[in-house]
Amino acid sequence: MKCCDTSRRQQREEEVKWRRTIKVGSAHQAEIPECLCNYDNVQPYENEDKLLWSPNYLSGKDTEDFLVRAQGFSAGIHTRDDEQALYLLHQCGYDTEEALRRLRMNVVPPADTLSLWSEEERENFQEGLQHYGKDFHTIQRNKVRTRSVAELVNFYYLWKKTEEHDIFANRTKLKKKKNGPLYPGFTNIMDMFLDEQESYCCYSEKWEEYF
């Protein structure tokens, strides 16, 4: 029995010897150098994170029904996951009727041709037109980075035929006369180019209808 007790005591002593203890004192503290980063003022992300969808408000069936109505499909046909339509539903607080109303009013062709523009993108597009005229490259670079230049041009063709464009044009007409566009020479060239393209498209459509 005594032999066992002695053995256990020796074992505990060995454990104490090998046990690591925290060393305290200036001699045992790490020296942390100053940050060497030269980009202290740069944000880690270009844009803040934004919630685009939450699955906690609608059931899977309600979401499926919304997509069926949004895309004009018949019930029972498989629907694709239209992210832009779902994001619009999210913006409307998951009110399906309000989202469908906005979807019908939105100035876009079918989703297969051009995806839905958010209200923020439309507002930024109009601000870009105010500041830069029809310099779509500058608008895309500074105002609507979520869209390509080609998408801006396509959207412009659709948007300029709407009442929203007429309101925008009337509101900015006086400002444009007083201040003028930021790049008048470039804007005039773009005006001529776009007007020629639009005239050509209209002529082609009428020519096809004639035959």
Backbone as ProteinMPNN parsed JSONL, in Angstrom:
{"seq_chain_A": "MKCCDTSRRQQREEEVKWRRTIKVGSAHQAEIPECLCNYDNVQPYENEDKLLWSPNYLSGKDTEDFLVRAQGFSAGIHTRDDEQALYLLHQCGYDTEEALRRLRMNVVPPADTLSLWSEEERENFQEGLQHYGKDFHTIQRNKVRTRSVAELVNFYYLWKKTEEHDIFANRTKLKKKKNGPLYPGFTNIMDMFLDEQESYCCYSEKWEEYF", "coords_chain_A": {"N_chain_A": [[0.835, -1.2, 0.0], [1.922, 1.183, 0.871], [3.834, 1.405, -1.006], [2.372, 1.886, -3.316], [1.264, 4.397, -2.716], [3.568, 5.938, -2.629], [4.437, 5.749, -5.234], [2.363, 7.063, -6.615], [2.644, 9.62, -5.554], [5.136, 10.364, -6.517], [4.561, 10.373, -9.192], [2.778, 12.5, -9.368], [4.494, 14.568, -8.681], [6.234, 14.529, -10.836], [4.473, 15.327, -12.817], [3.951, 17.953, -12.008], [6.43, 19.102, -12.421], [6.641, 19.08, -15.19], [4.533, 20.566, -15.958], [3.248, 23.381, -17.674], [3.58, 26.772, -16.889], [2.22, 30.079, -16.647], [4.247, 32.702, -17.482], [5.073, 35.674, -15.908], [5.802, 39.141, -16.249], [7.957, 41.772, -17.515], [10.012, 40.735, -19.02], [8.973, 38.553, -20.214], [7.011, 39.269, -21.989], [5.474, 39.767, -25.154], [6.691, 41.743, -27.852], [4.887, 43.835, -29.706], [4.867, 44.97, -32.928], [4.233, 48.149, -34.617], [1.465, 48.624, -36.836], [2.075, 47.778, -40.186], [0.633, 48.394, -42.352], [-0.241, 50.321, -45.167], [-2.679, 51.242, -45.856], [-4.632, 52.214, -44.089], [-6.951, 53.753, -44.064], [-8.557, 52.705, -45.964], [-11.492, 51.033, -46.864], [-12.365, 47.658, -46.043], [-14.141, 46.453, -47.785], [-15.552, 47.303, -50.911], [-18.209, 48.04, -51.081], [-20.857, 48.24, -48.678], [-22.129, 45.372, -46.948], [-25.208, 43.938, -47.934], [-28.467, 42.856, -47.216], [-30.119, 40.6, -49.255], [-32.124, 38.733, -49.422], [-34.435, 36.954, -47.371], [-35.358, 33.923, -45.911], [-37.331, 33.703, -44.032], [-39.864, 34.805, -44.091], [-41.746, 34.053, -46.052], [-43.334, 31.029, -47.112], [-42.063, 28.126, -48.893], [-43.896, 27.41, -50.876], [-45.437, 29.758, -51.182], [-43.481, 31.453, -52.169], [-42.882, 30.168, -54.567], [-45.367, 30.433, -55.875], [-45.414, 33.19, -56.173], [-43.288, 33.595, -57.978], [-44.306, 32.247, -60.188], [-46.504, 33.869, -60.88], [-45.116, 36.238, -61.316], [-43.531, 35.718, -63.528], [-45.346, 35.007, -65.408], [-46.008, 32.383, -65.922], [-47.832, 29.286, -66.259], [-49.596, 27.53, -63.68], [-47.93, 24.824, -62.116], [-45.899, 24.495, -63.931], [-42.395, 24.258, -64.034], [-40.541, 26.695, -62.352], [-37.915, 29.039, -62.832], [-35.243, 30.243, -60.727], [-35.625, 33.396, -60.169], [-33.634, 35.827, -59.375], [-33.644, 38.626, -59.315], [-36.359, 39.287, -59.257], [-37.038, 38.162, -56.811], [-35.484, 39.746, -55.146], [-36.73, 42.203, -55.494], [-39.144, 41.58, -54.275], [-38.212, 41.299, -51.679], [-37.467, 43.963, -51.2], [-39.959, 45.073, -51.068], [-40.863, 44.349, -48.618], [-41.724, 41.726, -48.537], [-44.291, 41.722, -49.434], [-46.325, 40.381, -51.603], [-48.253, 41.282, -53.467], [-47.687, 44.005, -53.759], [-45.099, 43.82, -54.77], [-45.595, 42.553, -57.223], [-47.11, 44.524, -58.428], [-45.22, 46.589, -58.717], [-43.496, 45.239, -60.368], [-44.968, 44.967, -62.707], [-45.132, 47.632, -63.433], [-42.533, 48.327, -63.887], [-39.987, 49.434, -66.121], [-39.033, 47.385, -68.216], [-38.073, 44.831, -70.566], [-39.063, 41.339, -71.079], [-37.817, 39.062, -68.53], [-35.872, 37.336, -69.516], [-34.537, 38.815, -71.413], [-33.646, 41.247, -70.301], [-32.665, 41.873, -67.058], [-34.435, 42.757, -64.059], [-34.448, 46.126, -62.966], [-33.435, 47.699, -59.975], [-34.924, 50.11, -57.701], [-32.988, 51.756, -56.642], [-30.921, 51.545, -58.527], [-32.16, 52.723, -60.728], [-32.579, 55.339, -59.83], [-29.928, 56.145, -59.447], [-29.071, 55.982, -62.067], [-30.526, 58.057, -63.283], [-29.487, 60.234, -61.882], [-26.9, 60.077, -62.827], [-27.306, 60.72, -65.548], [-28.059, 63.369, -65.239], [-25.697, 64.539, -64.284], [-23.635, 63.738, -66.061], [-24.616, 63.689, -68.618], [-25.115, 61.82, -71.603], [-22.94, 60.177, -71.342], [-22.294, 57.174, -71.034], [-20.301, 55.455, -70.19], [-18.997, 56.858, -68.142], [-21.147, 57.173, -66.406], [-21.649, 54.516, -65.737], [-19.255, 53.897, -64.443], [-19.212, 55.62, -62.225], [-21.767, 55.764, -61.097], [-23.638, 53.598, -61.583], [-22.554, 50.872, -60.981], [-23.301, 48.298, -60.863], [-24.259, 47.488, -63.258], [-23.6, 46.822, -66.734], [-22.097, 48.787, -69.404], [-23.434, 48.332, -71.793], [-25.912, 47.43, -70.848], [-26.827, 49.776, -69.686], [-27.223, 51.412, -71.933], [-29.208, 49.94, -73.301], [-31.249, 50.035, -71.394], [-31.697, 52.764, -71.366], [-32.877, 53.249, -73.882], [-35.37, 52.031, -73.522], [-36.342, 53.35, -71.275], [-36.527, 56.066, -72.028], [-38.853, 56.249, -73.429], [-40.922, 56.388, -71.697], [-43.285, 57.67, -69.246], [-41.958, 58.368, -66.98], [-39.472, 59.214, -67.905], [-40.251, 61.547, -69.257], [-41.071, 63.175, -67.144], [-38.649, 63.423, -65.81], [-37.156, 64.73, -67.805], [-38.495, 67.196, -68.069], [-38.055, 68.202, -65.539], [-35.321, 68.589, -65.443], [-34.757, 70.248, -67.517], [-34.579, 73.089, -67.348], [-32.358, 73.308, -65.659], [-30.391, 72.24, -67.271], [-30.247, 74.12, -69.294], [-29.295, 76.33, -67.919], [-26.852, 75.501, -66.674], [-25.676, 73.585, -68.34], [-24.415, 70.457, -69.72], [-21.89, 68.351, -68.196], [-19.909, 67.411, -69.917], [-20.101, 68.787, -72.684], [-19.363, 68.579, -75.48], [-18.841, 65.839, -75.875], [-21.296, 64.806, -75.097], [-23.025, 65.823, -77.051], [-22.15, 64.418, -79.3], [-22.818, 61.805, -78.495], [-25.583, 62.115, -78.349], [-26.24, 62.494, -81.057], [-25.385, 60.027, -82.092], [-27.02, 58.147, -80.708], [-29.565, 59.014, -81.46], [-29.459, 58.538, -84.2], [-29.199, 55.745, -84.19], [-31.608, 55.037, -83.008], [-33.437, 56.003, -84.867], [-32.801, 54.38, -87.014], [-33.535, 51.868, -85.993], [-36.305, 52.199, -85.665], [-37.025, 52.627, -88.331], [-36.348, 50.155, -89.439], [-38.133, 48.456, -88.114], [-40.6, 49.394, -89.081], [-40.247, 48.841, -91.777], [-40.179, 46.049, -91.767], [-42.783, 45.551, -90.901], [-44.157, 46.497, -93.058], [-43.701, 44.597, -95.035]], "CA_chain_A": [[0.0, 0.0, 0.0], [2.823, 2.322, 0.937], [4.514, 1.452, -2.309], [1.439, 2.523, -4.273], [1.174, 5.823, -2.386], [4.833, 6.566, -3.034], [4.444, 5.817, -6.7], [1.431, 8.119, -7.036], [3.213, 10.911, -5.177], [6.208, 10.634, -7.47], [3.934, 10.674, -10.485], [2.256, 13.868, -9.289], [5.636, 15.475, -8.693], [6.707, 14.586, -12.216], [3.508, 16.133, -13.571], [4.155, 19.346, -11.631], [7.663, 19.562, -13.048], [6.44, 19.265, -16.625], [3.366, 21.423, -16.209], [3.613, 24.719, -18.131], [2.976, 27.86, -16.124], [2.258, 31.381, -17.318], [5.331, 33.535, -16.97], [4.648, 37.062, -15.779], [6.92, 40.068, -16.155], [8.31, 42.433, -18.775], [10.939, 39.897, -19.786], [8.237, 37.458, -20.848], [5.926, 39.821, -22.792], [5.781, 39.923, -26.582], [6.764, 43.099, -28.381], [4.026, 43.889, -30.893], [5.248, 46.139, -33.743], [3.15, 48.952, -35.164], [0.926, 48.085, -38.089], [2.839, 48.179, -41.357], [-0.307, 48.596, -43.458], [-0.293, 51.686, -45.688], [-4.038, 51.505, -46.325], [-5.466, 52.201, -42.888], [-8.223, 54.433, -44.301], [-9.292, 52.019, -47.029], [-12.469, 50.08, -46.359], [-12.073, 46.287, -46.482], [-15.032, 46.126, -48.893], [-15.91, 48.483, -51.686], [-19.578, 48.38, -50.711], [-21.318, 47.588, -47.464], [-22.949, 44.186, -47.162], [-26.634, 44.238, -47.995], [-29.327, 41.678, -47.227], [-30.854, 40.5, -50.508], [-33.257, 37.813, -49.298], [-34.565, 36.231, -46.106], [-36.326, 32.837, -46.076], [-38.14, 33.599, -42.817], [-41.139, 35.512, -44.207], [-42.684, 33.33, -46.912], [-43.077, 29.594, -47.269], [-41.586, 27.76, -50.218], [-45.023, 27.424, -51.817], [-45.774, 31.154, -51.462], [-42.424, 31.981, -53.029], [-43.092, 29.553, -55.882], [-46.544, 31.071, -56.473], [-45.022, 34.544, -56.569], [-42.473, 33.511, -59.188], [-45.198, 31.864, -61.285], [-47.25, 35.069, -61.28], [-44.18, 37.251, -61.793], [-42.995, 35.338, -64.831], [-46.432, 34.747, -66.339], [-46.108, 30.966, -66.232], [-49.005, 28.579, -65.759], [-49.334, 26.751, -62.469], [-47.443, 23.479, -62.35], [-44.685, 24.514, -64.741], [-41.219, 24.535, -63.207], [-40.096, 28.086, -62.435], [-36.506, 29.249, -62.536], [-35.012, 31.105, -59.577], [-35.402, 34.748, -60.654], [-33.075, 36.526, -58.224], [-34.044, 40.028, -59.312], [-37.746, 39.353, -58.803], [-37.032, 37.886, -55.371], [-34.933, 40.919, -54.461], [-37.799, 43.193, -55.486], [-40.065, 41.135, -53.228], [-37.546, 41.651, -50.421], [-37.562, 45.414, -51.052], [-41.356, 45.393, -50.759], [-41.215, 43.771, -47.324], [-42.347, 40.42, -48.799], [-45.682, 41.935, -49.841], [-46.322, 39.868, -52.97], [-49.081, 42.105, -54.35], [-46.941, 45.23, -54.046], [-43.98, 43.462, -55.643], [-46.135, 42.31, -58.561], [-47.509, 45.824, -58.981], [-44.001, 47.263, -59.166], [-42.941, 44.466, -61.472], [-45.726, 45.317, -63.91], [-44.864, 49.024, -63.791], [-41.119, 48.534, -64.187], [-39.737, 49.602, -67.547], [-38.074, 46.385, -68.692], [-38.638, 43.75, -71.362], [-39.094, 40.1, -70.305], [-36.623, 38.832, -67.713], [-34.846, 36.649, -70.289], [-33.809, 39.797, -72.204], [-32.993, 42.226, -69.429], [-33.108, 41.653, -65.683], [-35.141, 43.862, -63.43], [-33.64, 47.166, -62.325], [-33.929, 48.124, -58.665], [-35.193, 51.54, -57.608], [-31.708, 52.427, -56.401], [-30.211, 51.614, -59.802], [-32.851, 53.69, -61.586], [-32.282, 56.675, -59.311], [-28.524, 56.44, -59.748], [-28.979, 56.192, -63.512], [-31.024, 59.398, -63.566], [-28.488, 61.171, -61.367], [-25.785, 60.052, -63.766], [-27.681, 61.497, -66.728], [-28.031, 64.778, -64.863], [-24.328, 65.019, -64.093], [-22.701, 63.398, -67.133], [-25.261, 63.564, -69.909], [-25.21, 60.444, -72.1], [-21.64, 59.502, -71.259], [-22.675, 55.97, -70.297], [-19.124, 54.872, -69.547], [-18.793, 57.572, -66.875], [-22.284, 56.839, -65.538], [-21.429, 53.163, -65.216], [-18.092, 53.889, -63.555], [-19.413, 56.422, -61.018], [-23.126, 55.751, -60.547], [-24.355, 52.321, -61.676], [-21.499, 49.878, -61.173], [-23.913, 46.969, -60.892], [-24.691, 47.216, -64.631], [-22.611, 47.061, -67.781], [-22.411, 49.923, -70.268], [-24.454, 47.878, -72.748], [-27.195, 47.419, -70.147], [-27.255, 51.172, -69.519], [-27.732, 51.887, -73.219], [-30.482, 49.256, -73.545], [-32.238, 50.579, -70.476], [-31.998, 54.135, -71.786], [-33.827, 53.186, -74.995], [-36.688, 51.708, -72.979], [-36.739, 54.352, -70.287], [-36.814, 57.368, -72.625], [-40.198, 56.212, -74.012], [-41.884, 56.284, -70.602], [-43.686, 58.903, -68.57], [-40.9, 58.685, -66.01], [-38.469, 60.001, -68.623], [-40.805, 62.872, -69.535], [-40.999, 63.937, -65.894], [-37.228, 63.705, -65.596], [-36.71, 65.706, -68.799], [-39.052, 68.499, -67.711], [-37.442, 68.671, -64.29], [-33.909, 68.938, -65.651], [-34.61, 71.08, -68.711], [-34.094, 74.411, -66.965], [-30.995, 73.155, -65.136], [-29.488, 71.978, -68.39], [-30.071, 75.377, -70.008], [-28.486, 77.231, -67.092], [-25.506, 75.003, -66.375], [-25.135, 72.77, -69.414], [-23.861, 69.174, -69.284], [-20.502, 68.384, -67.751], [-19.075, 67.199, -71.095], [-21.038, 69.127, -73.76], [-18.964, 68.048, -76.774], [-19.042, 64.386, -75.882], [-22.728, 64.543, -75.002], [-23.637, 66.086, -78.344], [-21.821, 63.287, -80.17], [-23.627, 60.674, -78.066], [-26.966, 62.397, -78.754], [-26.353, 62.223, -82.488], [-25.241, 58.589, -82.311], [-28.194, 57.439, -80.211], [-30.714, 59.377, -82.288], [-29.325, 57.814, -85.463], [-29.491, 54.339, -83.931], [-33.04, 54.89, -82.75], [-34.132, 56.198, -86.137], [-32.57, 53.18, -87.821], [-34.347, 50.78, -85.435], [-37.712, 52.463, -85.991], [-37.185, 52.416, -89.766], [-36.291, 48.71, -89.689], [-39.377, 47.858, -87.64], [-41.674, 49.75, -90.008], [-39.983, 48.133, -93.029], [-40.603, 44.663, -91.575], [-44.245, 45.533, -90.838], [-44.666, 46.745, -94.406], [-43.665, 43.335, -95.755]], "C_chain_A": [[0.865, 1.243, 0.0], [3.543, 2.501, -0.388], [3.663, 2.157, -3.349], [1.349, 4.018, -4.02], [2.425, 6.56, -2.831], [4.897, 6.743, -4.543], [3.539, 6.927, -7.223], [1.998, 9.5, -6.73], [4.321, 11.308, -6.153], [5.651, 11.019, -8.846], [3.401, 12.104, -10.508], [3.39, 14.884, -9.334], [6.198, 15.629, -10.104], [5.785, 15.459, -13.077], [3.693, 17.609, -13.277], [5.39, 19.908, -12.322], [7.445, 19.902, -14.522], [5.266, 20.194, -16.962], [3.836, 22.821, -16.61], [2.871, 25.763, -17.304], [3.129, 29.159, -16.9], [3.34, 32.231, -16.671], [4.913, 34.995, -17.022], [5.879, 37.936, -15.643], [7.285, 40.622, -17.513], [9.217, 41.581, -19.643], [10.224, 38.804, -20.564], [7.091, 37.956, -21.735], [6.381, 40.001, -24.24], [5.813, 41.393, -26.958], [6.004, 43.134, -29.708], [4.394, 45.123, -31.708], [4.022, 46.899, -34.218], [2.717, 48.363, -36.503], [1.705, 48.639, -39.275], [1.947, 48.474, -42.555], [-0.334, 50.06, -43.869], [-1.693, 52.095, -46.113], [-5.009, 51.503, -45.155], [-6.847, 52.788, -43.137], [-9.068, 53.757, -45.374], [-10.239, 51.001, -46.415], [-12.144, 48.68, -46.864], [-12.94, 45.847, -47.645], [-15.388, 47.413, -49.616], [-17.309, 48.964, -51.33], [-19.965, 47.634, -49.443], [-22.167, 46.367, -47.819], [-24.426, 44.547, -47.094], [-27.42, 42.933, -48.048], [-30.169, 41.685, -48.492], [-32.074, 39.603, -50.413], [-33.243, 37.171, -47.925], [-35.634, 35.16, -46.277], [-37.333, 32.741, -44.939], [-39.53, 34.219, -42.94], [-42.181, 34.75, -45.021], [-42.314, 31.854, -46.963], [-42.57, 29.324, -48.683], [-42.687, 27.816, -51.26], [-45.405, 28.854, -52.182], [-44.735, 31.792, -52.385], [-42.57, 31.454, -54.447], [-44.275, 30.204, -56.595], [-46.212, 32.478, -56.958], [-44.225, 34.527, -57.869], [-43.311, 33.123, -60.401], [-45.95, 33.082, -61.798], [-46.322, 36.116, -61.877], [-43.701, 36.957, -63.209], [-44.08, 35.01, -65.847], [-46.555, 33.299, -66.743], [-47.424, 30.399, -65.708], [-48.632, 27.76, -64.539], [-48.888, 25.347, -62.841], [-46.202, 23.413, -63.206], [-43.517, 24.924, -63.863], [-40.755, 25.976, -63.418], [-38.616, 28.174, -62.123], [-36.379, 30.24, -61.386], [-34.651, 32.496, -60.072], [-34.934, 35.607, -59.484], [-33.528, 37.976, -58.165], [-35.487, 40.191, -58.837], [-37.839, 39.096, -57.304], [-36.474, 39.067, -54.588], [-35.96, 42.043, -54.418], [-38.828, 42.852, -54.416], [-39.502, 41.47, -51.85], [-37.651, 43.147, -50.163], [-38.971, 45.85, -50.666], [-41.796, 44.797, -49.431], [-41.962, 42.462, -47.452], [-43.865, 40.526, -48.985], [-45.777, 41.555, -51.319], [-47.127, 40.74, -53.928], [-48.356, 43.394, -54.724], [-45.772, 44.946, -54.984], [-44.456, 43.214, -57.072], [-46.565, 43.611, -59.226], [-46.288, 46.572, -59.514], [-43.381, 46.545, -60.359], [-43.649, 44.798, -62.778], [-45.395, 46.723, -64.39], [-43.428, 49.251, -64.228], [-40.878, 48.538, -65.683], [-38.656, 48.633, -67.996], [-38.775, 45.412, -69.617], [-38.668, 42.481, -70.538], [-37.764, 39.808, -69.64], [-35.523, 38.136, -68.489], [-33.994, 37.629, -71.085], [-33.023, 40.764, -71.333], [-33.54, 42.059, -68.027], [-33.662, 42.93, -65.078], [-34.183, 44.837, -62.775], [-34.263, 47.528, -60.986], [-34.172, 49.631, -58.68], [-33.902, 52.327, -57.416], [-30.919, 52.579, -57.698], [-30.843, 52.65, -60.723], [-32.558, 55.112, -61.147], [-30.846, 57.077, -59.626], [-28.32, 56.699, -61.237], [-29.432, 57.604, -63.879], [-30.065, 60.465, -63.055], [-27.281, 61.237, -62.3], [-26.085, 60.836, -65.03], [-27.642, 62.988, -66.435], [-26.613, 65.32, -64.834], [-23.453, 64.849, -65.334], [-23.338, 63.337, -68.517], [-25.343, 62.107, -70.324], [-23.84, 59.768, -72.201], [-21.831, 58.252, -70.407], [-21.485, 55.282, -69.63], [-18.873, 55.528, -68.189], [-19.925, 57.278, -65.902], [-22.081, 55.469, -64.918], [-20.307, 53.142, -64.188], [-18.385, 54.571, -62.218], [-20.771, 56.254, -60.351], [-23.777, 54.368, -60.52], [-23.345, 51.212, -61.96], [-22.055, 48.453, -61.238], [-24.364, 46.569, -62.292], [-23.556, 47.484, -65.606], [-23.034, 48.27, -68.614], [-23.499, 49.539, -71.27], [-25.836, 47.86, -72.104], [-27.72, 48.833, -69.942], [-27.866, 51.702, -70.809], [-29.085, 51.247, -73.525], [-31.586, 49.811, -72.659], [-32.648, 51.984, -70.895], [-33.022, 54.15, -72.913], [-35.243, 52.915, -74.498], [-37.214, 52.831, -72.101], [-37.17, 55.668, -70.922], [-38.202, 57.415, -73.275], [-41.289, 56.178, -72.951], [-42.229, 57.655, -70.036], [-42.63, 59.337, -67.559], [-39.806, 59.529, -66.658], [-38.97, 61.408, -68.892], [-40.743, 63.759, -68.299], [-39.558, 64.35, -65.615], [-36.746, 64.803, -66.54], [-37.222, 67.101, -68.47], [-38.384, 69.084, -66.477], [-36.022, 69.18, -64.506], [-33.692, 69.896, -66.823], [-34.032, 72.452, -68.375], [-32.659, 74.347, -66.442], [-29.997, 72.998, -66.272], [-29.22, 73.258, -69.171], [-29.156, 76.324, -69.241], [-27.039, 76.772, -66.994], [-24.861, 74.257, -67.533], [-24.582, 71.47, -68.887], [-22.392, 69.303, -68.934], [-19.543, 68.238, -68.924], [-19.913, 67.497, -72.34], [-20.661, 68.538, -75.106], [-19.237, 66.572, -76.893], [-20.52, 64.051, -75.88], [-23.419, 64.767, -76.337], [-23.363, 64.947, -79.322], [-22.671, 62.074, -79.818], [-25.085, 60.872, -78.457], [-27.171, 62.044, -80.227], [-26.308, 60.722, -82.763], [-26.504, 57.839, -81.901], [-29.432, 57.753, -81.036], [-30.669, 58.647, -83.629], [-29.678, 56.341, -85.295], [-30.983, 54.115, -83.734], [-33.836, 55.046, -84.034], [-33.994, 54.968, -87.021], [-33.435, 52.018, -87.34], [-35.815, 50.962, -85.796], [-37.971, 52.21, -87.47], [-37.214, 50.928, -90.092], [-37.583, 48.037, -89.273], [-40.52, 48.144, -88.606], [-41.502, 49.007, -91.335], [-40.423, 46.683, -92.937], [-42.124, 44.561, -91.538], [-44.845, 45.698, -92.235], [-44.713, 45.452, -95.209], [-44.39, 42.248, -94.992]], "O_chain_A": [[0.621, 2.207, -0.726], [3.82, 3.62, -0.82], [4.169, 2.929, -4.163], [1.354, 4.818, -4.956], [2.349, 7.674, -3.349], [5.357, 7.767, -5.048], [3.9, 7.644, -8.156], [1.862, 10.431, -7.524], [4.414, 12.467, -6.557], [6.198, 11.868, -9.55], [3.539, 12.824, -11.497], [3.259, 15.939, -9.955], [6.588, 16.723, -10.512], [6.238, 16.216, -13.936], [3.606, 18.437, -14.184], [5.393, 21.059, -12.759], [7.989, 20.88, -15.035], [5.053, 20.55, -18.121], [4.719, 23.387, -15.966], [1.672, 25.636, -17.056], [4.047, 29.317, -17.704], [3.339, 32.445, -15.459], [4.457, 35.487, -18.053], [6.867, 37.551, -15.018], [6.967, 40.026, -18.542], [9.193, 41.693, -20.869], [10.801, 38.198, -21.466], [6.278, 37.151, -22.19], [7.532, 40.346, -24.504], [5.039, 42.192, -26.43], [6.429, 42.539, -30.698], [4.241, 46.239, -31.21], [2.912, 46.367, -34.223], [3.488, 47.701, -37.197], [1.96, 49.841, -39.349], [2.439, 48.769, -43.645], [-0.438, 50.944, -43.019], [-1.88, 53.177, -46.671], [-6.068, 50.878, -45.21], [-7.817, 52.376, -42.499], [-10.181, 54.201, -45.657], [-9.848, 50.209, -45.558], [-11.692, 48.526, -47.998], [-12.545, 44.973, -48.416], [-15.508, 48.475, -49.004], [-17.56, 50.169, -51.283], [-19.468, 46.542, -49.17], [-22.833, 46.336, -48.854], [-24.833, 45.375, -46.279], [-27.093, 42.025, -48.813], [-30.859, 42.664, -48.775], [-32.975, 39.702, -51.247], [-32.182, 36.877, -47.375], [-36.728, 35.468, -46.751], [-38.112, 31.789, -44.887], [-40.306, 34.166, -41.986], [-43.371, 34.8, -44.709], [-41.144, 31.483, -46.871], [-42.642, 30.189, -49.556], [-42.449, 28.22, -52.398], [-45.668, 29.146, -53.348], [-45.076, 32.574, -53.272], [-42.403, 32.197, -55.414], [-44.195, 30.495, -57.789], [-46.67, 32.904, -58.018], [-44.459, 35.348, -58.757], [-43.067, 33.602, -61.509], [-46.028, 33.307, -63.005], [-46.688, 36.803, -62.83], [-43.492, 37.88, -63.997], [-43.781, 34.761, -67.015], [-47.135, 32.993, -67.784], [-48.048, 30.977, -64.818], [-47.483, 27.346, -64.386], [-49.417, 24.751, -63.779], [-45.513, 22.393, -63.219], [-43.637, 25.833, -63.042], [-40.597, 26.415, -64.557], [-38.117, 27.465, -61.249], [-37.312, 30.993, -61.107], [-33.485, 32.757, -60.367], [-35.752, 36.065, -58.687], [-33.771, 38.503, -57.079], [-35.799, 41.126, -58.1], [-38.626, 39.737, -56.608], [-36.941, 39.359, -53.487], [-36.055, 42.759, -53.421], [-39.327, 43.742, -53.727], [-40.244, 41.878, -50.957], [-37.898, 43.561, -49.031], [-39.152, 46.877, -50.013], [-42.993, 44.747, -49.148], [-42.752, 42.112, -46.574], [-44.613, 39.581, -48.736], [-45.358, 42.321, -52.187], [-46.73, 40.922, -55.079], [-48.407, 43.826, -55.876], [-45.488, 45.734, -55.885], [-43.792, 43.62, -58.026], [-46.406, 43.783, -60.434], [-46.314, 47.118, -60.617], [-42.811, 47.177, -61.248], [-43.015, 44.899, -63.828], [-45.377, 46.988, -65.592], [-43.129, 50.258, -64.87], [-41.475, 47.757, -66.425], [-37.495, 49.016, -68.141], [-39.976, 45.187, -69.463], [-38.318, 42.537, -69.359], [-36.713, 40.242, -70.111], [-34.348, 38.314, -68.17], [-32.846, 37.321, -71.407], [-31.86, 41.056, -71.612], [-34.754, 42.1, -67.826], [-33.381, 44.035, -65.543], [-33.226, 44.435, -62.114], [-35.483, 47.651, -60.878], [-33.686, 50.339, -59.563], [-33.74, 53.421, -57.957], [-30.318, 53.625, -57.941], [-30.134, 53.374, -61.422], [-32.317, 55.989, -61.976], [-30.583, 58.212, -60.022], [-27.5, 57.532, -61.624], [-28.793, 58.27, -64.693], [-29.852, 61.482, -63.715], [-26.716, 62.306, -62.534], [-25.216, 61.545, -65.538], [-27.239, 63.781, -67.286], [-26.355, 66.428, -65.304], [-22.624, 65.708, -65.631], [-22.674, 62.974, -69.487], [-25.613, 61.242, -69.491], [-23.623, 58.899, -73.046], [-21.564, 58.265, -69.205], [-21.648, 54.603, -68.616], [-18.575, 54.847, -67.207], [-19.69, 57.149, -64.7], [-22.31, 55.277, -63.724], [-20.4, 52.446, -63.177], [-17.866, 54.148, -61.185], [-20.922, 56.565, -59.17], [-24.407, 54.007, -59.526], [-23.3, 50.679, -63.068], [-21.351, 47.52, -61.624], [-24.804, 45.438, -62.499], [-22.66, 48.281, -65.328], [-24.177, 48.719, -68.541], [-24.388, 50.34, -71.558], [-26.822, 48.232, -72.74], [-28.927, 49.064, -70.017], [-28.903, 52.364, -70.784], [-30.009, 51.934, -73.961], [-32.711, 50.03, -73.108], [-33.819, 52.349, -70.789], [-33.938, 54.973, -72.905], [-36.203, 53.503, -74.996], [-38.382, 53.209, -72.18], [-38.081, 56.325, -70.417], [-38.68, 58.492, -73.633], [-42.458, 55.962, -73.272], [-41.562, 58.652, -70.308], [-42.437, 60.528, -67.318], [-39.276, 60.449, -66.036], [-38.209, 62.368, -68.772], [-40.407, 64.94, -68.385], [-39.289, 65.489, -65.232], [-36.013, 65.702, -66.127], [-36.481, 68.078, -68.575], [-38.172, 70.292, -66.378], [-35.578, 70.102, -63.822], [-32.562, 70.306, -67.087], [-33.107, 72.921, -69.037], [-31.844, 75.22, -66.741], [-28.899, 73.553, -66.236], [-28.11, 73.47, -69.658], [-28.343, 77.032, -69.835], [-26.114, 77.556, -67.206], [-23.641, 74.29, -67.694], [-24.298, 71.379, -67.693], [-21.731, 70.261, -69.335], [-18.482, 68.862, -68.939], [-20.391, 66.568, -72.991], [-21.532, 68.041, -75.82], [-19.796, 66.107, -77.887], [-20.957, 63.13, -76.569], [-24.299, 63.996, -76.72], [-24.246, 64.558, -80.087], [-23.187, 61.39, -80.702], [-25.757, 59.919, -78.852], [-28.143, 61.384, -80.593], [-27.088, 60.205, -83.562], [-27.003, 56.998, -82.649], [-30.256, 56.874, -81.286], [-31.695, 58.194, -84.135], [-30.362, 55.755, -86.134], [-31.55, 53.139, -84.225], [-34.797, 54.314, -84.267], [-34.942, 54.561, -87.693], [-33.999, 51.275, -88.143], [-36.491, 50.009, -86.183], [-39.004, 51.649, -87.836], [-38.008, 50.486, -90.922], [-38.085, 47.156, -89.972], [-41.314, 47.257, -88.918], [-42.485, 48.591, -91.948], [-40.971, 46.135, -93.893], [-42.699, 43.612, -92.07], [-45.887, 45.127, -92.555], [-45.65, 45.227, -95.975], [-44.46, 41.11, -95.456]]}, "name": "protein", "num_of_chains": 1, "seq": "MKCCDTSRRQQREEEVKWRRTIKVGSAHQAEIPECLCNYDNVQPYENEDKLLWSPNYLSGKDTEDFLVRAQGFSAGIHTRDDEQALYLLHQCGYDTEEALRRLRMNVVPPADTLSLWSEEERENFQEGLQHYGKDFHTIQRNKVRTRSVAELVNFYYLWKKTEEHDIFANRTKLKKKKNGPLYPGFTNIMDMFLDEQESYCCYSEKWEEYF"}
